[in-house]
Amino acid sequence: MFMESNFLVYPEGETQEIEFKLRFNQIVDMNGRPVSLPLASHKMIVYKVVKIQNKEMKGETAHYYHLELVRGDELFSLAAR
């Protein structure tokens, strides 16, 4: 049996398992769910997937999605689209 696991890696180093895959540069909410653009408001906490790391082990592949907090001007431009 072969398993695949997906994990968010927050900027502080904490990890959280998720049940779905993400893409590089994808904008996600605090729980890793993809956010549709334009954002409803610039007063949201959103992250960008900046690195994807795959670790292969016997019978399992783990995908680690490293996140970066979206701030300032970039957040305003995502809400203004």
C-alpha positions as CSV (number, residue, x, y, z in Angstrom):
1,M,0.0,0.0,0.0
2,F,1.3,3.5,-0.9
3,M,0.3,6.6,1.0
4,E,0.6,10.3,0.1
5,S,0.5,12.9,2.8
6,N,0.3,16.7,2.5
7,F,1.5,19.2,5.1
8,L,1.5,23.0,5.4
9,V,4.7,24.5,6.9
10,Y,4.0,27.9,8.4
11,P,6.6,30.7,8.5
12,E,7.1,30.0,12.3
13,G,7.9,26.3,11.5
14,E,4.7,24.8,12.7
15,T,3.2,22.1,10.5
16,Q,-0.4,21.0,9.8
17,E,-1.7,18.1,7.8
18,I,-4.1,18.8,5.0
19,E,-6.1,16.5,2.7
20,F,-5.4,18.1,-0.7
21,K,-2.5,19.2,-2.9
22,L,-1.5,22.8,-3.5
23,R,0.5,24.6,-6.3
24,F,3.5,26.8,-6.2
25,N,2.6,30.5,-5.8
26,Q,-1.0,29.6,-4.8
27,I,-2.8,31.9,-2.4
28,V,-4.3,30.1,0.6
29,D,-6.1,31.0,3.8
30,M,-5.0,30.1,7.4
31,N,-6.1,26.5,7.0
32,G,-4.4,26.0,3.6
33,R,-7.6,26.2,1.6
34,P,-7.2,28.0,-1.8
35,V,-8.6,31.5,-1.9
36,S,-10.3,32.8,-5.0
37,L,-9.1,36.1,-6.4
38,P,-9.9,39.0,-6.1
39,L,-9.9,38.8,-2.3
40,A,-13.2,40.0,-0.7
41,S,-11.2,42.3,1.5
42,H,-7.6,43.4,2.2
43,K,-8.2,42.6,5.9
44,M,-7.6,38.9,5.5
45,I,-4.7,36.7,6.6
46,V,-3.5,34.8,3.6
47,Y,-0.3,32.9,2.7
48,K,1.5,32.2,-0.5
49,V,3.0,28.8,-1.3
50,V,6.7,29.6,-1.8
51,K,8.3,26.2,-1.7
52,I,7.2,22.6,-2.2
53,Q,9.3,19.8,-0.8
54,N,8.7,16.2,-1.5
55,K,10.0,13.5,0.9
56,E,9.9,9.9,-0.3
57,M,9.9,7.2,2.2
58,K,9.2,3.5,2.0
59,G,5.5,3.2,1.1
60,E,4.8,6.9,1.5
61,T,5.5,10.3,-0.1
62,A,5.0,13.4,2.0
63,H,4.5,16.8,0.3
64,Y,5.5,19.9,2.4
65,Y,4.0,23.2,1.3
66,H,6.1,26.1,2.8
67,L,4.0,29.2,3.3
68,E,4.9,32.9,3.4
69,L,2.6,35.5,4.8
70,V,1.2,37.9,2.2
71,R,1.6,41.5,3.4
72,G,1.1,45.1,2.6
73,D,1.1,46.2,-1.0
74,E,0.7,42.7,-2.4
75,L,-2.4,42.1,-0.2
76,F,-3.9,45.3,-1.5
77,S,-3.2,44.4,-5.1
78,L,-4.8,41.0,-4.6
79,A,-8.0,42.6,-3.2
80,A,-8.1,45.3,-6.0
81,R,-8.1,42.9,-9.0
